[in-house]
């Protein structure tokens, strides 16, 4: 598994449109064969901060994801909504095992 956490801080006036665009992207992303999980988390107490938890089956799947129309639409739509450029961290899976993600 290849796990990416994407950290996003949104301009306060764009919280609702960001959530709508991100939910649309997340739902479409979950249909991709290379994505085992796609979570959207909003920080409690700081509603302008989000974490996207993207669990890919292989290291090649993030590149495939970025080629999809729904990702490209999301990327272009939210660029102006972000207070700062998005950042990410990549993690290796420890638990559950790969079968635990199905």
Secondary structure, 3 states (H helix, E strand, C coil): CEEEEEEEEECHHHHHHHHHHHHHHHHHHCCCCCEEEEEEEECCCCCCEEEEEEEECCCCHHHHHHCCHHHHHHHHHHHHHECCCCEEEEEECCCCCHHHHC
